[in-house]
Each structure stands twice: as structure tokens, then as C-alpha cells.
Amino acid sequence: MSVAMADPDPAGVVADADVLAADLLCGGPAREALDLVRAHSWVTLTASDPLLADARGLIATFADDDLADAWDERIRDLRVRVEHPPEDHPALASAAAGGAAHVLTFDDDLRGAQTGMALREHVATSVKHPRGFVGLFDPEKLYPTVIGGEYPGPDRDPRG
């Protein structure tokens, strides 16, 4: 990975292509995790164009091009765009470039200890299964650190 590491943002999240596609097509832990992100304007979804292209390809493969195009148009308005070299893993490089503290993936290899140790040299992020993120991510506890003041609750409709 050749992306320079940004300071980690505890409210920054990257969803790997498999999680992005599962959110739309399957629901379950992927939707629960991304609903947490979408429900809070101060929690950011960070993604590069190659990451979105990978997810769009999965959606087109498992559904159709029309749904993939509609999803792509909507997600581009929701994400914080970052760039990285083409040879880098899109989710990991998006986290490094955007300083996201969380990467969500179903990929066992990315969540493994060996990958985690190698990542520490490049990015201060935690790679989790979406279910793990849902169990650990607490917007109420994080809000005073990130924004300050008392947590007002979700401020957006996650499906709106």
C-alpha cells in the first residue's frame, strides 16, 4: 500500500465492496452497519471511485445494471471521495487516504491477524465484520468526542 496515512477519524467508516453490495441486496449485518452510518450526518462513509466501481460490479452481477446505476448515483452523493493508487486494495486504501478508523468487510483474510499487523504500518484502522461494528460502534458515546455536547440521537433517515 502506498497511500500516506491520515490521522484516524473515529467517525470515519469504509465499507468494502462486498458490504456495500450486501447492504443493498441482502440486508442483514451490512444494512444494520451502514444504517448506523447513514443515520448520523457526522459519521462519514469514505470510498474511492475504484471501491464504488467494485461494488457496482457486484450489484450488476447479482441484480441488474439499472439497479447498479441507480445505487451508484445515490452512493456518490453520500460518500466522502478519496483517491489512491490503482494497485492498492480499494477499501484499505480508502481508509488510509481518508483516515477512517473502521473498515467493514466480510473477507476473512482482511480481518485476519496477519493483515491487521501489516496494516498498522500504513493506517490506524480496525477491520471488522459488519456484525462486529454494530456491536461495538456506539454513536452516543462517540458523539461527545467527535462533535461535543450531549448526543441528540440520529439526525437523518438512514433510508431517506
Summary of the structure (lengths in Angstrom):
residues: 160
radius of gyration: 14.9
end to end distance: 35.4
largest distance: 44.6
contacts: 524
relative contact order: 0.23
helix: 52%
strand: 15%
